[in-house]
């Protein structure tokens, strides 16, 4: 049994390291710590490899996007508009107009990603892969801008994604996304407290 576990860990070391860094990334996000972004960048770089090997092409492309948005988020959290009594960019609520724009963008992203997966890849989960990828793009942008509702999107996306990874047998990633779901809920609670303290 120990031999099997050690062999499995060796053959899945990239996925394991990505999962560990991914948990740190969410922890730092909840705390609104600037280390969110370098940790997220490293996690994404590792998962580009994992998802390519598992034929999760939309998720692999998403990781490339995460690398870019990590650089943007890192910059925005340092240089973004701060309140007079705070050294950090404040948590905020998304307006109705922003929600309409994000819904339209998410729908377009979903259709474009779906068309690519159906026509140019051998993905066996194109509809759900496209759906979670489109929502993840929106939620990560919202995290970079510190919109609290991003946590609600993550709760939904992480839960659905855990089911997809069960189907693919990516067990460290299943555990990671179950933890992500719980941590996204905690993140929402923590950011809500911060939002209330501003008023």
C-alpha positions, 0 to 999 in steps of 0.5 A, spaced: 500 500 500 505 504 501 509 503 495 502 504 491 501 511 494 509 513 493 508 511 486 502 515 485 505 521 489 511 521 484 507 520 478 502 526 480 507 530 483 505 536 479 498 536 480 499 535 488 504 541 488 499 545 484 493 543 489 497 545 495 499 552 492 492 552 490 489 552 497 494 557 499 492 561 493 485 561 496 487 562 503 491 569 501 485 571 497 480 570 503 485 574 507 486 579 501 493 578 502 498 580 496 501 573 496 494 571 492 497 573 486 504 570 485 501 564 488 496 564 483 501 565 478 505 559 480 498 554 481 496 556 474 503 555 471 503 548 474 495 546 472 497 548 464 501 542 464 496 537 468 490 540 464 493 539 457 495 531 459 488 530 461 485 533 455 481 539 459 483 544 454 478 549 456 481 549 463 488 549 460 487 555 456 483 558 463 490 557 466 494 561 461 488 567 462 490 566 470 497 567 469 495 574 465 490 576 470 494 574 476 499 579 474 494 584 473 491 583 480 497 584 483 498 590 480 491 593 481 491 591 489 498 595 489 496 601 485 489 601 485 484 606 488 484 606 496 480 609 501 483 615 505 483 610 512 485 604 508 492 601 505 488 596 501 483 597 495 476 596 498 471 590 497 465 593 493 459 590 490 457 589 483 452 594 480 446 592 476 449 595 470 456 591 471 452 584 472 448 585 465 455 586 462 458 580 465 452 576 463 453 578 456 460 577 456 460 570 460 455 568 454 459 570 449 465 566 452 461 560 453 459 560 446 466 561 443 469 556 448 464 551 446 465 552 439 473 551 439 472 545 443 467 542 439 470 543 432 478 543 434 479 538 440 477 531 442 474 534 449 469 529 452 466 534 456 465 540 452 459 543 455 461 543 462 468 545 461 466 551 457 461 553 462 465 553 468 471 556 464 467 562 462 464 563 469 471 562 472 474 568 467 469 572 470 470 571 477 477 571 477 476 578 473 472 580 479 477 578 484 482 582 481 477 588 482 475 586 489 467 585 487 465 580 493 460 577 489 466 573 485 465 568 491 458 566 490 460 564 483 466 560 485 462 556 490 458 554 484 464 553 479 468 549 484 462 545 486 461 543 479 468 542 477 469 537 483 464 533 479 467 534 473 474 532 476 471 526 479 469 523 472 476 524 470 479 521 476 483 527 478 483 525 485 488 531 488 484 536 484 477 533 486 479 534 493 482 541 492 476 543 489 471 541 494 476 545 499 475 551 494 468 550 495 468 551 502 473 556 502 469 560 497 464 560 502 468 562 508 471 568 503 464 570 502 463 571 509 470 574 511 469 579 505 462 581 507 464 583 514 470 587 511 464 590 506 460 592 513 466 595 516 466 600 511 459 603 513 
